[in-house]
Amino acid sequence: DTGVSQDPRHKITKRGQNVTFRCDPISEHNRLYWYRQTLGQGPEFLTYFQNEAQLEKSRLLSDRFSAERPKGSFSTLEIQRTEQGDSAMYLCASSIDRFLNTEAFFGQGTRLTVV
Amino acid sequence: GQQVMQIPQYQHVQEGEDFTTYCNSSTTLSNIQWYKQRPGGHPVFLIQLVKSGEVKKQKRLTFQFGEAKKNSSLHITATQTTDVGTYFCAGPIVGGTSYGKLTFGQGTILTVHP
């Protein structure tokens, strides 16, 4: 499968616990994005990597959130001390660095439920 | 901040009827993209429009980008049950360092009754 892969697909956690999600982008894509989607809404941008460098972070991304892309390949998104408001679908997307090309390929997402 | 609005929020049609969703941005966009998300699925890229007044067609789908590059529409002719899903428009976030960061509209949920 050559698409964007995310793991796990579903995560249920108790409030206060830490969770970590993984994203494997399409292999030749140097750009990687994390988005969050809640029910009835469009995806909201969280953060962006070009290769291993994290270049942008949304104000939506509180201090409890951290993302890494250590070797410019896969990425992880960690949420510390989860809150019920963190319950959402976390989507990873990747794209290739080409002028005017912004087509994003999304993974199937990780659905987080905080109880 | 930059806002992208879509109307309607929901649209129920009989199979064979046409469907249109409209997208409006608070700022001028360098390009606009459309995505489809099936129930339980993830957004899938449909098309990107770049030029003012651009019109593109994909079989029964027609996409338009407004002259001022602040609005767009997606029209589906003769809907089929396979068209069911949420249609999102999205535009690049102004002022960022990445051309690929997108602001999404809230989507139009399309249901098609056979």
Boltz contact constraints between the chains, C-beta under 6 A:
constraints:
  - contact:
      token1: [A, 31]
      token2: [B, 100]
      max_distance: 6.0
  - contact:
      token1: [A, 41]
      token2: [B, 106]
      max_distance: 6.0
  - contact:
      token1: [A, 42]
      token2: [B, 88]
      max_distance: 6.0
  - contact:
      token1: [A, 42]
      token2: [B, 104]
      max_distance: 6.0
  - contact:
      token1: [A, 42]
      token2: [B, 105]
      max_distance: 6.0
  - contact:
      token1: [A, 42]
      token2: [B, 106]
      max_distance: 6.0
  - contact:
      token1: [A, 42]
      token2: [B, 107]
      max_distance: 6.0
  - contact:
      token1: [A, 43]
      token2: [B, 104]
      max_distance: 6.0
  - contact:
      token1: [A, 45]
      token2: [B, 101]
      max_distance: 6.0
  - contact:
      token1: [A, 48]
      token2: [B, 98]
      max_distance: 6.0
  - contact:
      token1: [A, 48]
      token2: [B, 101]
      max_distance: 6.0
  - contact:
      token1: [A, 55]
      token2: [B, 97]
      max_distance: 6.0
  - contact:
      token1: [A, 56]
      token2: [B, 96]
      max_distance: 6.0
  - contact:
      token1: [A, 56]
      token2: [B, 98]
      max_distance: 6.0
  - contact:
      token1: [A, 95]
      token2: [B, 100]
      max_distance: 6.0
  - contact:
      token1: [A, 102]
      token2: [B, 99]
      max_distance: 6.0
  - contact:
      token1: [A, 102]
      token2: [B, 100]
      max_distance: 6.0
  - contact:
      token1: [A, 103]
      token2: [B, 45]
      max_distance: 6.0
  - contact:
      token1: [A, 106]
      token2: [B, 42]
      max_distance: 6.0
  - contact:
      token1: [A, 106]
      token2: [B, 43]
      max_distance: 6.0
  - contact:
      token1: [A, 108]
      token2: [B, 42]
      max_distance: 6.0
  - contact:
      token1: [A, 109]
      token2: [B, 42]
      max_distance: 6.0
